[in-house]
Amino acid sequence: MAEVDIGSEQFTDEDRLYSGSRFRDVVDALFANPYQRVWGREGEPPLPVQDVTIKTVFGGLLSLGRPPRFERAAARSLDSGADLRWGPDGKGFTRFLHPNAVCLVGRWEITEDTPYSGYFAGGSRALVVARYSSGAGGLRRGRIRSMALVGKLFPTVDPNHSTPLRTANFITQEDIGGARTESINAAELLNAPNVTVFRRGPAGTILVKIASVFRRVDQQPTIRQLYPIAELGKPAGEPTRAPEFIRLLVAPGQPVIPGADLDVRDEVMAQIFDRGDPVPKRTLTFTIDVTDDGMTTGTPFRVRRTFRNWRRIGTMVFDNAVASYNGDAVIHFTHPTWRGDRNDPATATRKDGRKVG
C-alpha cells in the first residue's frame, strides 16, 4: 500500500529504544511549529506544497552496494514503533509519500458489542492522533488525488497520563491510484483500497515501483492489517481477534465545506475552525465500520475489492487540528508487517528487521 508515512532512511536509537509515548508530548510536538499561527488569518503564509515524483522518492541511481534509499525507508517504516522521529538534527525526516497533511486530535470509541479483541472490543475508548493527507499527485479539489487517514491509538482517555504508552497504528486510504472525490465527506477510506495504477497516466509508473519495493521488504503492498489495534491492551493469554477490513467515513451530518480548487488541508481545518479564529468551534467525526467479508479481483494494475456486511461499531471524534512542520516531518505511523494469519504473530512476514516469508 502506497501509504503516507515513509521517510528517513536511517534506523536510529529513537527506533530501537522506543518504549512508548505520552499523548501530551506527541500533541505538543504537533502544535509547536504550525505553518500558520492562526489558520486562515489574513497575512499568514500559504501552506507549503511538496511535489512527489520518481526523483523525489527514489533519488539517484547509485546506492553504493546498499538497498536503494526508498527500500531502506520502507523497511524502517515496518520495523520502527516510534511515534516521533526527531532525527540527529531535531528536524525530523523527509516524507517521500503524502508529504503534506493536517494532523487531528480526538477520541476513538467502540460503541457496539463486537467479537473482536483489544481496542476493537465493545466499550473501548482511547485517545487518537491522526494525519489526514492527499496523495496521487494532488491536494486540491477537482484533481485526481488519493485521500488518506492514518492514526495512532493511545490506550487511555487521560490526555495528561504520565507513563509512556505503546500505541497502535492504523492506515486507510482511497484508491491508491487516485480518485476525483469532491470532498472529504465523499471519501471512502479503507485499509484495503482499490488500485488503479494508470489513472494518472504515465505518472502511474511510480506506483509500480513503490509496490515492488513493498513486496521486497514485506509481502502485501496494498492492504494494511488491523491486528495492532486488536492487540492493544489485550491480556497476554487472550487470542487476537482482529477484523479483516475497516472503513472510515465522515459522519452523516458533517457539512460539506464549499470552494472550488480547495486544498484538502483547508477543508479539514474548516470542519473544526472558523478562519482567523484560533479557538476550535466544532468537531469532525468519522464513523468506524468493519467487516470480515471481502474479495479481491483484477490485475496488479487494476485491483478491485468488493465488500459485504459492513457493520458500524463506533466513531472517532476530533476536536482539534493543525497543519505543522512537525506534523509533516516528525510524527511517525508504524506500518504493520503482513501476517499469513492476521491473528497469529508467528505468521509474520518480517521479523527482527528482515523479511522471513
C-alpha positions as CSV (number, residue, x, y, z in Angstrom):
1,M,0.0,0.0,0.0
2,A,1.5,3.4,-1.0
3,E,0.9,4.8,2.4
4,V,1.5,8.2,3.7
5,D,4.3,7.7,6.2
6,I,7.6,6.6,4.7
7,G,10.6,8.9,5.3
8,S,14.1,8.9,6.8
9,E,16.5,6.2,5.6
10,Q,18.2,5.7,8.9
11,F,17.2,3.3,11.7
12,T,18.3,5.1,14.9
13,D,18.2,4.8,18.7
14,E,14.8,6.5,18.5
15,D,13.6,3.4,16.7
16,R,15.5,0.8,18.6
17,L,14.8,2.1,22.1
18,Y,11.1,3.0,21.7
19,S,9.1,2.0,24.7
20,G,6.0,4.2,24.3
21,S,5.0,7.9,24.3
22,R,2.9,10.3,26.3
23,F,-0.1,11.6,24.4
24,R,0.6,15.2,25.6
25,D,4.2,15.1,24.3
26,V,3.0,14.0,20.9
27,V,0.3,16.6,20.7
28,D,2.6,19.4,22.0
29,A,5.1,18.4,19.3
30,L,2.5,18.7,16.6
31,F,1.4,22.2,17.7
32,A,4.9,23.5,18.3
33,N,5.5,24.9,14.8
34,P,2.3,25.4,12.8
35,Y,2.7,26.8,9.3
36,Q,0.1,29.4,10.1
37,R,0.0,30.6,13.7
38,V,-3.8,31.1,13.3
39,W,-5.2,29.1,10.4
40,G,-6.7,31.3,7.7
41,R,-5.8,34.6,9.3
42,E,-5.0,37.4,6.9
43,G,-1.3,37.8,6.4
44,E,-0.4,34.2,7.2
45,P,1.9,32.4,4.8
46,P,0.4,29.9,2.3
47,L,0.6,26.2,3.3
48,P,3.7,24.6,1.8
49,V,3.3,22.1,-1.1
50,Q,6.0,19.4,-1.7
51,D,5.8,17.5,-5.0
52,V,6.1,13.8,-5.2
53,T,8.0,12.4,-8.2
54,I,10.1,9.4,-9.1
55,K,13.2,11.6,-8.4
56,T,12.0,12.8,-5.0
57,V,11.0,9.3,-3.9
58,F,13.8,7.2,-5.4
59,G,16.6,9.7,-5.7
60,G,19.7,8.8,-7.7
61,L,20.6,5.6,-9.3
62,L,23.6,4.7,-7.2
63,S,23.2,3.1,-3.7
64,L,26.8,2.1,-3.0
65,G,26.1,-1.6,-2.5
66,R,23.1,-1.0,-0.2
67,P,19.4,-1.3,-1.0
68,P,18.1,1.9,-2.5
69,R,17.1,4.7,-0.1
70,F,13.3,4.1,-0.6
71,E,13.7,0.4,0.2
72,R,15.7,1.2,3.4
73,A,13.0,3.7,4.4
74,A,10.2,1.2,3.7
75,A,11.9,-1.3,5.9
76,R,12.3,1.2,8.7
77,S,8.6,2.1,8.5
78,L,7.8,-1.5,9.3
79,D,10.4,-2.0,12.0
80,S,10.2,1.2,14.0
81,G,7.5,1.7,16.5
82,A,8.5,5.2,17.3
83,D,5.7,7.8,17.5
84,L,8.1,10.8,17.0
85,R,11.3,10.6,15.0
86,W,13.3,13.8,15.6
87,G,16.5,12.7,13.9
88,P,20.0,13.7,14.8
89,D,19.4,17.4,14.0
90,G,16.0,17.6,15.6
91,K,14.3,18.4,12.3
92,G,12.7,15.1,11.6
93,F,12.9,13.5,8.2
94,T,11.8,13.8,4.6
95,R,8.5,12.2,3.9
96,F,8.6,10.6,0.5
97,L,4.9,9.9,0.1
98,H,2.0,12.1,1.2
99,P,4.4,14.8,2.5
100,N,1.7,17.5,3.2
101,A,-1.1,16.9,5.7
102,V,-3.2,18.2,8.6
103,C,-3.0,16.4,12.0
104,L,-6.0,15.7,14.1
105,V,-6.5,15.1,17.8
106,G,-9.5,13.3,19.4
107,R,-11.1,10.2,20.7
108,W,-11.7,6.7,19.5
109,E,-14.8,4.9,20.9
110,I,-16.3,1.4,20.1
111,T,-19.9,1.8,20.9
112,E,-21.2,-1.6,19.9
113,D,-20.6,-5.1,21.1
114,T,-18.1,-6.9,18.8
115,P,-16.4,-10.3,18.6
116,Y,-13.0,-8.7,18.4
117,S,-10.2,-8.1,21.0
118,G,-8.2,-5.2,22.2
119,Y,-9.5,-1.8,21.3
120,F,-11.9,-3.2,18.8
121,A,-13.9,-4.7,21.7
122,G,-17.2,-3.1,22.6
123,G,-16.8,-0.2,25.1
124,S,-13.2,0.6,24.2
125,R,-12.2,4.2,24.4
126,A,-8.8,5.7,23.5
127,L,-7.1,8.9,22.7
128,V,-6.2,9.2,19.0
129,V,-3.8,11.3,17.0
130,A,-4.3,11.1,13.2
131,R,-2.9,12.6,10.0
132,Y,-5.2,13.4,7.0
133,S,-3.3,13.8,3.7
134,S,-3.8,13.5,0.0
135,G,-1.5,11.7,-2.5
136,A,-1.7,10.5,-6.1
137,G,-0.5,13.9,-7.4
138,G,-2.9,16.4,-5.9
139,L,-4.1,18.2,-2.8
140,R,-6.8,20.3,-4.4
141,R,-10.5,19.6,-5.1
142,G,-11.3,18.7,-8.7
143,R,-8.0,17.0,-9.3
144,I,-7.1,13.3,-9.2
145,R,-5.9,12.6,-5.7
146,S,-5.9,9.9,-3.1
147,M,-7.0,11.0,0.4
148,A,-5.8,9.0,3.4
149,L,-6.2,8.9,7.1
150,V,-3.7,7.3,9.4
151,G,-3.8,7.3,13.1
152,K,-2.4,6.0,16.4
153,L,-4.4,5.0,19.4
154,F,-3.2,5.6,23.0
155,P,-4.7,3.1,25.4
156,T,-6.0,5.8,27.8
157,V,-8.6,8.6,28.0
158,D,-6.4,10.7,30.2
159,P,-4.6,13.3,28.0
160,N,-2.1,14.0,30.8
161,H,-1.2,10.4,31.6
162,S,2.4,10.3,33.0
163,T,3.5,6.9,31.8
164,P,4.8,6.3,28.3
165,L,2.3,4.0,26.5
166,R,2.8,2.0,23.3
167,T,0.5,3.0,20.6
168,A,-1.4,1.0,17.9
169,N,-1.4,2.4,14.4
170,F,-3.9,2.1,11.5
171,I,-3.6,3.1,7.9
172,T,-6.5,3.8,5.5
173,Q,-6.7,5.3,2.0
174,E,-8.8,5.9,-1.1
175,D,-7.9,4.2,-4.4
176,I,-4.1,4.3,-4.3
177,G,-4.0,5.4,-8.0
178,G,-6.3,8.3,-7.2
179,A,-9.9,9.4,-7.5
180,R,-11.9,12.6,-8.2
181,T,-13.7,12.6,-4.8
182,E,-15.1,16.1,-4.4
183,S,-14.8,16.4,-0.6
184,I,-13.6,14.5,2.4
185,N,-17.3,13.8,3.1
186,A,-17.4,11.6,0.0
187,A,-14.1,9.8,0.5
188,E,-14.3,6.1,1.4
189,L,-11.1,5.3,3.4
190,L,-10.2,1.6,3.6
191,N,-7.3,-0.5,4.9
192,A,-7.7,-2.4,1.6
193,P,-8.4,0.1,-1.1
194,N,-8.7,-0.3,-4.8
195,V,-5.6,0.3,-7.0
196,T,-6.0,2.0,-10.4
197,V,-2.3,2.3,-11.4
198,F,-2.7,4.3,-14.6
199,R,-5.5,6.7,-13.6
200,R,-2.8,9.4,-13.5
201,G,-1.4,8.4,-16.9
202,P,2.4,7.9,-17.2
203,A,2.8,9.1,-13.6
204,G,1.2,5.9,-12.5
205,T,4.5,4.1,-13.1
206,I,5.7,5.5,-9.7
207,L,3.1,3.2,-8.0
208,V,4.5,0.2,-9.8
209,K,8.0,1.0,-8.4
210,I,6.6,1.6,-4.9
211,A,4.7,-1.7,-4.9
212,S,7.7,-3.6,-6.0
213,V,9.7,-2.2,-3.0
214,F,7.0,-3.0,-0.5
215,R,6.9,-6.6,-1.8
216,R,10.7,-6.9,-1.3
217,V,10.6,-5.7,2.3
218,D,7.2,-7.2,3.3
219,Q,4.6,-9.1,1.4
220,Q,1.3,-7.3,0.6
221,P,1.7,-3.8,-0.7
222,T,-1.9,-2.7,-0.8
223,I,-3.5,-4.0,2.4
224,R,-2.6,-2.9,6.0
225,Q,-3.9,-5.4,8.6
226,L,-5.6,-4.3,11.8
227,Y,-4.1,-6.6,14.4
228,P,-2.2,-3.8,16.2
229,I,-5.5,-2.3,17.4
230,A,-6.9,-5.8,18.3
231,E,-3.8,-6.5,20.4
232,L,-3.6,-3.1,22.1
233,G,-4.4,-3.6,25.8
234,K,-5.2,-7.3,25.3
235,P,-4.3,-9.7,28.1
236,A,-1.3,-11.8,27.1
237,G,-3.2,-15.1,27.2
238,E,-6.2,-13.9,25.2
239,P,-6.2,-14.8,21.5
240,T,-6.1,-11.9,19.0
241,R,-9.4,-11.4,17.1
242,A,-9.0,-8.6,14.6
243,P,-11.5,-7.6,11.9
244,E,-10.2,-8.1,8.3
245,F,-11.4,-4.8,6.9
246,I,-12.1,-1.3,8.2
247,R,-13.9,1.6,6.5
248,L,-13.8,5.2,7.8
249,L,-16.3,7.7,6.6
250,V,-17.1,11.3,7.5
251,A,-20.2,11.0,9.6
252,P,-23.6,12.0,8.1
253,G,-24.5,15.5,9.2
254,Q,-20.9,16.9,8.9
255,P,-21.2,19.9,6.5
256,V,-19.5,19.9,3.1
257,I,-17.1,22.8,3.0
258,P,-17.6,24.8,-0.2
259,G,-14.9,26.1,-2.5
260,A,-13.5,25.3,-5.9
261,D,-9.9,24.1,-6.0
262,L,-9.9,23.8,-2.2
263,D,-6.8,22.4,-0.5
264,V,-7.8,19.3,1.5
265,R,-5.9,20.8,4.5
266,D,-8.1,23.9,4.4
267,E,-11.2,21.6,4.0
268,V,-10.3,19.6,7.2
269,M,-9.4,22.7,9.2
270,A,-12.7,24.4,8.2
271,Q,-14.6,21.5,9.7
272,I,-13.3,22.5,13.2
273,F,-12.3,26.2,13.0
274,D,-13.5,29.4,11.6
275,R,-10.9,31.2,9.5
276,G,-8.8,33.6,11.6
277,D,-10.1,32.3,14.9
278,P,-7.7,30.1,17.0
279,V,-10.4,28.5,19.1
280,P,-12.0,25.3,17.8
281,K,-15.7,25.7,17.1
282,R,-16.8,22.3,16.0
283,T,-15.8,18.7,15.8
284,L,-15.1,16.3,12.9
285,T,-16.5,12.8,13.3
286,F,-15.6,9.7,11.4
287,T,-17.7,6.5,11.6
288,I,-15.9,3.2,12.1
289,D,-17.2,0.2,10.0
290,V,-15.7,-3.3,9.9
291,T,-16.3,-6.5,8.1
292,D,-14.7,-9.9,7.5
293,D,-16.4,-10.4,4.2
294,G,-14.4,-9.1,1.2
295,M,-13.0,-10.2,-2.1
296,T,-10.1,-9.0,-4.3
297,T,-10.2,-9.3,-8.1
298,G,-8.5,-7.8,-11.1
299,T,-4.8,-7.4,-12.1
300,P,-1.9,-5.7,-10.2
301,F,-2.5,-2.7,-12.4
302,R,-6.3,-2.6,-11.6
303,V,-7.1,-4.1,-8.3
304,R,-10.8,-4.2,-7.3
305,R,-12.1,-5.0,-3.9
306,T,-15.7,-5.7,-3.0
307,F,-17.1,-5.9,0.5
308,R,-20.3,-7.1,2.1
309,N,-21.9,-7.0,5.6
310,W,-20.3,-3.7,6.8
311,R,-21.1,-3.2,10.4
312,R,-20.9,0.2,12.2
313,I,-19.2,-0.2,15.5
314,G,-18.0,3.2,16.7
315,T,-16.7,6.7,16.0
316,M,-13.6,8.9,16.0
317,V,-14.4,12.4,17.1
318,F,-11.7,15.1,16.5
319,D,-11.9,18.4,18.3
320,N,-8.5,20.0,17.3
321,A,-6.3,20.1,14.3
322,V,-3.1,21.7,13.0
323,A,-1.0,21.8,9.8
324,S,2.6,22.0,11.0
325,Y,6.2,21.2,10.2
326,N,6.3,18.5,12.9
327,G,3.1,17.0,11.6
328,D,4.8,16.6,8.2
329,A,8.3,15.7,9.3
330,V,8.4,14.3,12.8
331,I,5.3,12.2,13.6
332,H,5.6,8.6,12.5
333,F,3.0,5.9,11.9
334,T,4.2,2.3,12.0
335,H,3.1,0.0,9.2
336,P,2.0,-3.4,10.5
337,T,4.0,-6.2,8.8
338,W,1.9,-8.7,6.9
339,R,0.8,-11.9,8.7
340,G,-0.3,-15.0,6.9
341,D,-2.9,-15.3,9.6
342,R,-3.7,-11.8,10.9
343,N,-4.4,-13.2,14.4
344,D,-1.2,-15.2,14.7
345,P,2.1,-13.3,15.3
346,A,4.1,-16.4,14.4
347,T,3.0,-16.0,10.7
348,A,4.5,-12.5,10.4
349,T,6.4,-11.9,7.1
350,R,9.0,-9.7,8.7
351,K,10.9,-10.5,12.0
352,D,13.9,-8.9,13.7
353,G,14.4,-6.4,10.9
354,R,14.3,-8.8,8.0
355,K,11.8,-10.5,5.7
356,V,11.4,-14.2,6.5
357,G,8.4,-15.2,4.4
